[in-house]
Amino acid sequence: QEEFLELVDLLVSHARTYVSSLAAMEEFHLSLSQCVVLRYHWIDPFVRSLKERLASFNRFFCMADQVKVYTNQNKTRTFIGLEVSAGHFQLLELVSEVDRVLEEFDLPTFYKDPSFHISLAWCTGDLSGRLEGQCLRELQDIVDRFEDSALLLRVQWEQIHCKSGNKYFSFPLR
């Protein structure tokens, strides 16, 4: 949505006053698994298994409205994201099923206590210290005051996507 991109632009512009190297994300998603490497001959059975496990899930809404700073596991990148404040339970149920598929293929499962979020911007290195505190409070204030943010940051889950190489798979929710 145009309004969402306007909000992201406001947030990134403001955060750049603290960390000039921040780059806005070009695509937005919320992860239900870690990135894993699938062998070519695993792709079809993996997708079939995912489709079966996700078939019984109903559509739902979640709210991603809490600004948070993240770093990746090895602290080589820092992210600004919008953390999910409502819909966490449904996302945990989805992760549980995705984890079962990953276990079938002896692949790493998702994090034990996930912070579901949509990344908005990133930079190299661990610059979380510059973005937390005052900057984070100011970014949250921008979100809270943004016109229609409650409606804008409400995400309807209608389908789950899986990307493997250059192939995309979609699994509609009921």
N, C-alpha and C positions, 0 to 999 in steps of 0.2 A: 504494500500500500504506500501511496505517496506520503501520507502523514507519518507513517512509521519511519520512512527514510529521512523525513524532515527531523524527527526526534533523534534518530541516530546521528545525523549531521550535527545537530546542536550539542549532543553529548561528546562526540569525538572532537569537535572544535574546542569545546571547553577543556576537555582532558588534555589536549595538545598544549595548553598553557602550562601544564605540569610535566608532560613528556611529549616533546615535539616529534618524536619518531613514530608515534601511533599511526597505524594504517587501518582504515575502516574495512570491515569484512565485505566481501562482494556477494556472498551468499550466506543465508542464515539457516541454522538448523539446531535441533536439540538432540543430543546423542543418547542412544540407548545401549551402546556398546563401545568398547575401545576399538580402535582401528586394528584389524587383524589381517593377516595374509591368508587368502584362500588358494589352495592349489587348484589349477584349472579344472581337474576332474571332480572337485568337490562342489563347484559352484551350483550345478543343477540340484544335487541332493540337499545342499544347504538351503537353497531357496525353497525347495519343496517342504522341507521340515519347518522353516520359518512360516510359510504360508499356512501349514496345518496348525501350528501353535498359536498363531495370531488370529485365526478365523473366528474365534468365539468372542473377541473383544468388541465392545460397543464404542461408538464415538463418545467423546467427552471434551470438556473444556478445561484449560488450565490458564493460570494467570502468571505472566512473567514480568514482574514489576519492581523487583528489588535489585538495585545496582550492586554489583560485587566485583572484586578483583581476583583473578585466578592466575596461577602459573602452572605450566605443564610439569610432569613428574620430575624431569631433570633440570628444571628451572632455566631453560634456554629461551622461553617465551612467556610473555605476560599478556593477559587478556582482560578486557573489560566486558562484563556480561550482564544480562538480566536474568536473575535467578527466579525459578518458579516458586511462587508463594501459595498457590492453590492448584491441586491436581497431582500432588506428589504421590499419593497413594496409588492412583491409576498408573502413573509412570513406573513405579516400583513393580507393579504387577506385570507390566509389559517387559521390563528388564528381566524379571524372573524367567519368563518364557524364552526370551532371547538368550539368556545365560544357559538354559537347558540345551538349546540348539548348539551353542558354542561348545558346551561340554561334550556333546556327541562327537564333535570333531577335534576334541582335545585342544581347544583354543582357550586363551585367557578370557575370563568372564569380566563383567563390569566392576567398577569400584564398590567396595563394601558399603560405604555411606555416601552415595552419590549426591552431588549438588547439581541438580538439573538446571541448565541455563542455556541461554542463547548468546553466543559470543558476538559482540558488536565491533570490537577493534582489537588489535594486537600490536606487539612490538617485540623485538628480540631482546633477550636478557631478562633478568629478574629486576624489574623496575616497580614491583608492587609497593615498596616503601614510599615512593613518590606519589602513587595513585590512591593509596589508602588514607584514612583520616580526613583532612579538610577537603581534598579533591572529591573523595567518595561521597561525603555529605552534600557537597555542592551538586554533584551529578544526580544524586537521589532527589534533591530539591527540584532540579530541572524536570525530572520524570514526574514528580508529584504535582507540579504546577502546569504541566503540558496539557493543553486543551484536549479533552476526550481520551486521556491516557488510559483510563480504566477500561474503556471500550477497545482502544487501540492495542493494548497489551494482553488482551484476552485471546487465547489461541484455541481454535477448534481443531481437535485431532480427528481427522476423517480417514487418514491412511498413514501407513508406515512405509518409509522408503529404505531400500538397501542398495548401496552402490558397490559394485565389484569391478575394478578396472574401469572400463568405459561403458559397462552395462548398468542400467538402472532397473530396479524391480519395485513395484508398488503393491502393497497389501491393504486393500480397503477394510475399514472397520465397519461393523454393522450399524 
